Amino acid sequence: MKAVKSSATPKKRVTTAPKIPQKRFRRQALFVVALAVIGFSVTVVVQNVFFSNPLLGTWRTQTAMGIREIVFERGSMTSFGTKAPVSYDIKEKQVVVMDVSLQLGTLYTLVDKDTISAQMGKSKIVYKRVR
């Protein structure tokens, strides 16, 4: 048998750059998001378990001048409508709240989880947690 030549010319192959599969990209993006969520969760748990501040929240007392309310937040305290940067020195049953700008501290004693007291001059002020 004789080989027959074809009159058709062979087609040229066009090569393209390989595409990144979308499934792979989605998996990688999901992995990064999952790592970020896990990292944030671990940070929150560590702060709450090892560095918990029992004063955080709103506290109220009844004084001769009326009702006084203070709000303790991470890094700040609001009292008499004024927010001030503070630092906390936490011991077993006592917390020293230091006003950073005034360099003035107040000692709060923890009576129980919903009651604290502070010594102001010769009088003792008892605060109850606001829920």
Order of alpha helices (4+ residues) and beta strands (2+ residues): alpha-beta-beta-beta-beta-beta-beta-beta-beta
